[in-house]
Amino acid sequence: MERNYLLVQGGGYFYHIYCFINQTFFLFLAVFLIILLTPSPQWLKNVFLGILFLDVILQAAGDWKYHRKRPEE
């Protein structure tokens, strides 16, 4: 019962995408903020905003699927 809250290992494509998102989220966020603050084309800003939105949704779904809650004591 002690290990119910630990990360569940998956083997599918979604698990690998989720791990990649967890590792690169802050780097992507920094690039996104730089693009927002510099004069760049509007379509580039929209693409990065869409990717960021999708990234947050996938990260939330992965957290719900692969991280279990700590048991109540």
N, CA, C and O of each residue as an XYZ file, in Angstrom:
292
protein
N       0.810     -1.201      0.000
C       0.000      0.000      0.000
C       0.852      1.262      0.000
O       0.329      2.342     -0.277
N       2.118      1.169      0.294
C       2.947      2.360      0.365
C       3.223      2.956     -1.005
O       3.468      4.157     -1.110
N       3.191      2.151     -2.054
C       3.607      2.620     -3.367
C       2.444      2.953     -4.292
O       2.662      3.118     -5.492
N       1.246      3.056     -3.797
C       0.100      3.352     -4.647
C       0.158      4.743     -5.258
O      -0.477      4.982     -6.285
N       0.898      5.664     -4.662
C       0.924      7.033     -5.137
C       2.090      7.301     -6.080
O       2.216      8.414     -6.592
N       2.940      6.317     -6.322
C       4.094      6.523     -7.192
C       3.677      6.516     -8.656
O       2.577      6.085     -9.002
N       4.570      6.998     -9.504
C       4.324      7.083    -10.939
C       4.089      5.701    -11.529
O       4.858      4.772    -11.284
N       3.032      5.575    -12.301
C       2.715      4.326    -12.982
C       3.469      4.326    -14.304
O       3.397      5.299    -15.054
N       4.190      3.249    -14.600
C       4.952      3.169    -15.842
C       4.048      2.706    -16.968
O       3.387      1.673    -16.862
N       4.022      3.458    -18.026
C       3.255      3.088    -19.204
C       4.199      2.711    -20.325
O       5.403      2.952    -20.232
N       3.672      2.128    -21.376
C       4.533      1.727    -22.464
C       4.072      2.222    -23.812
O       4.707      1.932    -24.826
N       2.973      2.966    -23.849
C       2.419      3.388    -25.128
C       2.992      4.713    -25.605
O       3.864      5.310    -24.975
N       2.467      5.146    -26.746
C       2.917      6.409    -27.321
C       2.559      7.586    -26.431
O       3.348      8.521    -26.297
N       1.387      7.554    -25.823
C       0.964      8.668    -24.979
C       1.900      8.844    -23.787
O       2.185      9.974    -23.391
N       2.377      7.755    -23.215
C       3.289      7.852    -22.077
C       4.594      8.527    -22.490
O       5.129      9.349    -21.746
N       5.104      8.188    -23.661
C       6.358      8.789    -24.122
C       6.163     10.270    -24.461
O       7.049     11.085    -24.204
N       5.020     10.617    -25.031
C       4.721     12.023    -25.300
C       4.594     12.786    -23.986
O       5.083     13.910    -23.867
N       3.942     12.179    -23.005
C       3.772     12.804    -21.692
C       5.127     13.046    -21.021
O       5.348     14.115    -20.452
N       6.026     12.079    -21.077
C       7.357     12.254    -20.483
C       8.136     13.357    -21.196
O       8.825     14.148    -20.552
N       8.030     13.410    -22.518
C       8.708     14.456    -23.283
C       8.161     15.833    -22.914
O       8.926     16.788    -22.774
N       6.855     15.939    -22.759
C       6.246     17.216    -22.376
C       6.713     17.631    -20.987
O       7.007     18.806    -20.762
N       6.786     16.693    -20.058
C       7.247     17.016    -18.705
C       8.683     17.514    -18.699
O       9.026     18.401    -17.917
N       9.520     16.961    -19.552
C      10.930     17.346    -19.571
C      11.164     18.676    -20.277
O      12.106     19.389    -19.932
N      10.343     19.026    -21.243
C      10.618     20.209    -22.062
C       9.617     21.336    -21.868
O       9.637     22.300    -22.634
N       8.752     21.253    -20.884
C       7.691     22.252    -20.744
C       8.249     23.648    -20.487
O       7.822     24.602    -21.137
N       9.186     23.792    -19.565
C       9.685     25.125    -19.224
C      10.551     25.709    -20.334
O      10.565     26.925    -20.527
N      11.266     24.872    -21.061
C      12.017     25.349    -22.218
C      11.061     25.883    -23.282
O      11.283     26.958    -23.839
N      10.002     25.134    -23.562
C       9.007     25.578    -24.533
C       8.320     26.860    -24.068
O       8.056     27.751    -24.875
N       8.035     26.954    -22.785
C       7.396     28.151    -22.250
C       8.306     29.367    -22.399
O       7.828     30.456    -22.716
N       9.603     29.199    -22.175
C      10.553     30.303    -22.340
C      10.612     30.756    -23.800
O      10.627     31.955    -24.078
N      10.646     29.805    -24.728
C      10.653     30.152    -26.155
C       9.360     30.871    -26.524
O       9.381     31.841    -27.282
N       8.252     30.406    -26.000
C       6.960     31.036    -26.278
C       6.935     32.481    -25.780
O       6.448     33.365    -26.484
N       7.449     32.730    -24.585
C       7.465     34.091    -24.052
C       8.384     34.999    -24.858
O       8.073     36.173    -25.058
N       9.511     34.470    -25.322
C      10.413     35.257    -26.167
C       9.727     35.629    -27.473
O       9.846     36.762    -27.938
N       9.010     34.681    -28.065
C       8.299     34.959    -29.317
C       7.195     35.987    -29.090
O       6.948     36.829    -29.953
N       6.533     35.927    -27.946
C       5.487     36.912    -27.662
C       6.051     38.317    -27.485
O       5.418     39.295    -27.882
N       7.237     38.422    -26.891
C       7.797     39.734    -26.585
C       8.554     40.362    -27.746
O       8.804     41.567    -27.727
N       8.921     39.591    -28.745
C       9.635     40.132    -29.896
C       8.657     40.357    -31.044
O       7.612     39.710    -31.116
N       9.001     41.272    -31.934
C       8.129     41.463    -33.096
C       8.276     40.294    -34.066
O       9.272     40.192    -34.782
N       7.310     39.441    -34.081
C       7.326     38.274    -34.963
C       5.951     38.156    -35.613
O       4.998     38.794    -35.165
N       5.841     37.350    -36.660
C       4.551     37.231    -37.351
C       3.446     36.707    -36.430
O       3.691     35.905    -35.529
N       2.247     37.175    -36.676
C       1.103     36.780    -35.848
C       0.811     35.288    -35.967
O       0.398     34.664    -34.990
N       1.016     34.708    -37.144
C       0.729     33.286    -37.311
C       1.656     32.440    -36.440
O       1.256     31.386    -35.945
N       2.909     32.905    -36.249
C       3.845     32.165    -35.402
C       3.391     32.200    -33.943
O       3.478     31.198    -33.234
N       2.913     33.344    -33.508
C       2.398     33.455    -32.141
C       1.175     32.563    -31.946
O       1.026     31.924    -30.905
N       0.303     32.523    -32.948
C      -0.894     31.682    -32.848
C      -0.544     30.201    -32.819
O      -1.166     29.428    -32.089
N       0.448     29.804    -33.610
C       0.871     28.399    -33.616
C       1.432     28.009    -32.257
O       1.085     26.955    -31.724
N       2.296     28.848    -31.690
C       2.868     28.531    -30.385
C       1.807     28.555    -29.288
O       1.889     27.771    -28.342
N       0.824     29.427    -29.393
C      -0.254     29.450    -28.408
C      -1.087     28.176    -28.486
O      -1.475     27.626    -27.456
N      -1.363     27.705    -29.694
C      -2.098     26.451    -29.861
C      -1.327     25.263    -29.329
O      -1.900     24.379    -28.692
N      -0.019     25.237    -29.588
C       0.816     24.144    -29.080
C       0.870     24.186    -27.558
O       0.813     23.142    -26.909
N       0.979     25.380    -26.984
C       1.000     25.505    -25.525
C      -0.317     25.027    -24.917
O      -0.315     24.344    -23.893
N      -1.431     25.381    -25.536
C      -2.747     24.950    -25.064
C      -2.863     23.428    -25.104
O      -3.317     22.814    -24.139
N      -2.456     22.820    -26.208
C      -2.477     21.363    -26.342
C      -1.527     20.712    -25.341
O      -1.828     19.656    -24.784
N      -0.384     21.347    -25.119
C       0.612     20.843    -24.181
C       0.054     20.788    -22.758
O       0.256     19.801    -22.049
N      -0.633     21.825    -22.346
C      -1.206     21.868    -20.992
C      -2.292     20.806    -20.833
O      -2.383     20.166    -19.786
N      -3.112     20.617    -21.862
C      -4.161     19.599    -21.797
C      -3.558     18.200    -21.711
O      -4.003     17.386    -20.903
N      -2.548     17.912    -22.538
C      -1.915     16.590    -22.503
C      -1.193     16.348    -21.183
O      -1.194     15.229    -20.669
N      -0.578     17.389    -20.635
C       0.108     17.230    -19.357
C      -0.894     16.952    -18.234
O      -0.623     16.127    -17.362
N      -2.028     17.618    -18.240
C      -3.053     17.368    -17.223
C      -3.622     15.961    -17.359
O      -3.849     15.283    -16.356
N      -3.853     15.519    -18.589
C      -4.364     14.161    -18.796
C      -3.341     13.123    -18.358
O      -3.709     12.106    -17.771
N      -2.077     13.361    -18.632
C      -1.030     12.431    -18.214
C      -0.869     12.388    -16.706
O      -0.661     11.320    -16.131
N      -0.965     13.548    -16.061
C      -0.895     13.569    -14.598
C      -2.043     12.776    -13.992
O      -1.853     12.040    -13.024
N      -3.228     12.927    -14.558
C      -4.389     12.196    -14.049
C      -4.231     10.695    -14.277
O      -4.644      9.895    -13.438
N      -3.639     10.309    -15.402
C      -3.542      8.894    -15.739
C      -2.367      8.198    -15.058
O      -2.510      7.061    -14.609
N      -1.223      8.845    -14.973
C      -0.010      8.171    -14.517
C       0.410      8.496    -13.095
O       1.273      7.804    -12.556
N      -0.154      9.507    -12.464
C       0.182      9.818    -11.071
C      -1.027      9.521    -10.204
O      -2.081     10.140    -10.349
N      -0.867      8.591     -9.325
C      -1.970      8.267     -8.418
C      -1.881      9.135     -7.177
O      -0.807      9.591     -6.786
N      -3.026      9.347     -6.575
C      -3.059     10.159     -5.366
C      -2.515      9.360     -4.190
O      -2.631      8.136     -4.135
N      -1.931     10.076     -3.271
C      -1.434      9.464     -2.047
C      -2.628      8.984     -1.230
O      -3.604      9.721     -1.087
N      -2.576      7.784     -0.698
C      -3.720      7.278      0.072
C      -3.951      8.097      1.340
O      -3.008      8.562      1.980
N      -5.201      8.258      1.679
C      -5.559      8.986      2.899
C      -5.130      8.174      4.109
O      -5.257      6.950      4.128
N      -4.624      8.861      5.108
C      -4.157      8.143      6.299
C      -5.026      8.433      7.486
O      -4.779      7.913      8.574
